[in-house]
Amino acid sequence: MRLLLVEDDKALVDDLLPELRQAGFAVDVAPDGREALYLGENEAYDAVVLDLGLPLMGGLEVLRRWRGEEMAVPVLILTARDSWQEKVEGLKAGADDYLTKPFHREELLARLQALIRRAHGRVERWLEAGDLVLDEEHQVIRKRDGTTIELTGTEFRLLRYFMMNSGKLLSKTRLTEHVYEQDFDRDSNLIEVYVRRLREKIGRERIETRRGQGYVFKG
C-alpha cells in the first residue's frame, strides 16, 4: 500500500517513516501544502496522513481542493489542534478520520489500516484466500495447516494489494503505483519478478496473467 505523509515537522517525519515502512507502506513525503496538492492530484495513493498547519497552503485547503476534484482517497488528519470545532471543520472538508498530536504510533497504524480496509469494501480483520491468511502485523502468510510462509517487504506489499483487490484486473502500472514510492523506476520489470516469486510461494494458480492487460488474484 502506498501512503502520502503530509507533514512539515522533519523530526516527526524522520520518526514516523521507519515505522510506516516497517508496517508495509511505501511512503512519499510532502513538506508543504502545495507539494501535497500536486502529489495528490498526480500520484496514486491508498491513504493520506495530512497535517493541518502546513506552510504555503493549509491542510484544509488542500483537502477541499482534492475533494472538489472528486479524489476519494482516504484522508486521516493529523494535527496539534484539538478543538472540537476544528475537528468538525476537517470532517466537513472531507476527512475520513482525525488524530490529535501527540499520539501513539500503534493508533495511527491501526486507523490507517481500518481506513484502507473500508475503502476497499472490507470489514474483516484478516485478508484470506482459500487456505492462506495474510498476517499483516508480522508480514507473513499463515496456512490453515499451521505452516508459515515468509515474505520480503516487497512481496508483502504486492500480495496485500492483490488480496485487497481480489478478482480485479490489475495492470502492471497500477501495481507499481501502489507498491513502490515516488522515485521508483516505473519502467522496471520488477513487478513481473515479484509476481513470479509470489507464485512460487503461494501457487501459480493464485495469480492469473492476462496477456497485455495485467494480473488477476484469485481469492
N, C-alpha and C positions, 0 to 999 in steps of 0.2 A: 504494500500500500504506500502511496506517495502523499506526503504531507507538506503543506506550506506553513512555516512558522514565521509570523509577522511580529517582530519584537525588536525594539531599538536598544534594549539593555544587553550589552555584549556579554556581561558576566552571566546573566541568566541564560542567554543563548548557549554560551560555552558549557554551562552546567547541564542544560537540557539535551543538547544534541547527542551526546553519547548514550543517554538513556533511551531516547526516542529511536535511535538507530539500533540499539541492542534489542528493543522491543519489536523490531521488524519493520520499521518505517524508513523509506527513502525520503530524506528531508531537504527541502530548499528553504533558504532563509531570506527574508526581505526586511531590511532595517528601517524602512520608512514607508509612508502610505503610497507614494507614487509608484515605487517599485512593486509594492504589493498589488496595486491595482493592475499594473501591466502583467505581472506574472499570473494573476488570477484570470485575466482575460485571454492569455495566450498559452497557458500550460494546463495540463490535466492533473487534477488533484482529487484525492479521496476524502480529504478533510483539511480544514484550515484552523490554525490557532491564531487568533487575531487580537493584538493589544489595541486598546482604545487611544492611549496617549502617544501618538506617533508624530514624528516630525514630517513636514511638508504637506501631509494630508492626514486628517484624523481617521481613526479606525471606523467610526460610524459612517463617515462619508464614503470611505472605501466600500463598506458593506452595502450601503444604499445603492451605490453605482453598480456593484455586482448584481444585486437583486433586480435592479432596473433593467439589466441585460439578461434577466432570467437565468442567471447562474444558480444552479441548485445544489452546489457543493455544500456539505455540512460545515457550519462555522461555529467554533467554540470561542467566545470572547474571553480573553484573559486580561485582567486589569487590576490596578491597585485601588480603583474606586469601588466603594462598597455601598453607596446609597441605593435604596430600592428604586428611586426614580431613574437612575442611570441604567440599572438592570432592565427595567421595563422599556426604556428607550432603545436599548440594544436589541431586546427581543422583538420589539415592534419594527426595527430596521431589518430584521430577517435572521438574527442569530438563532441557532438551534440549542445552544446551551451557554452557560455562564459560569466562570470560575474566578474567584477573587484572590489576588495575591495577599499574603503568602499562601501557598497551597502545598499539598503533599503530592509528590510525583506519581504515586500509585493512583491517586484520584484522577489526575489528568489523563493517565493512560487508560484507566477504566472508562472514563467519559468518552474519550476518543473512540475506543473500540465499540462502545454502545452506539455512538452516532453513526459509525460506519456500518454496523450491522443493520440498523434501522434504514439507512439509505439504500441498502441492498435488499430490503424487504425481509430481513431475517430477524427472528426473535429468539431463536435457540442460542444457548451459550456456546455450544461446540459446533465446529464445522465437521460434518460427517459425509462420507461417501462409501456406501457398502460396508465393508469391514474396517474401513480406515477412519480414524478420528484425529483431527489436527489439534495438537496441544499447543495453543498459541503462547502460553506462558513460557514453556520450555523449548518451543520451536522444534518439535519432533512429531512424528506420526506414531500413534499408538494403535495397534491392531487388536481386533476382538480376542485373538488368541493369547494376548498378553505381551507379544513381542513389540519392540520399539525400533523405529527406523529413524536414524539420524539425518538431519538436513543441514546444508550450509545456509548462510544468511540469504543468499540469492534464491536458492531452491525454496526456502520457506516463503519468501515474499511472493514468488511466482505461483507456488501451489496455493497459497492463501487467496490470491486474486482469482485463480482458476475456480477454487471451491466457492468463493463468494458469487461467482458468475456461472455456476454450473449450468450446462445446457445451452449457453450462449456462444455465438461465433465471435471469437476474439482475434483481431488481426495482430500481426507481429508488432506493428507500430503502436497499437493500443497497449499491448502488454509492456512494451518498452517504456511507454509514458508513465505507467503506473507502478513499475518495478524499480526503475532507476531514477537517480537525481538529475537535475537540470544539465549538468556538464557531461553526461554520459554520451558516448558516440552513438547516435541514433541509427547509423548505417551498419552498426556491428551485427554480426550473425550470432551473438552470444545467446539470444533467446532460443535459437534452434539448439544450441549446445545444452542449455539448461533444460529444455523440454526433453531432450534425449536422456539426460541424467535422471529426470523425474520418472520417465517411463521405465528405466532400469530398476528404480526403487519401488514403484507402485503398480507396475504393469502397463504394457504398451496399450492395452485396450482402454485405459482410462482417458487417454488424450488422443482424440481423433484429429488427423490432419485434413484440412480442406484445401486442396491444391489451389494456390493463387489467392486464397482468402484468409487463412489463418488456422486456428485450432478450436476445438470444442471439448470441454471437460465433461465427462460423463459421471454423474453422481450416482 
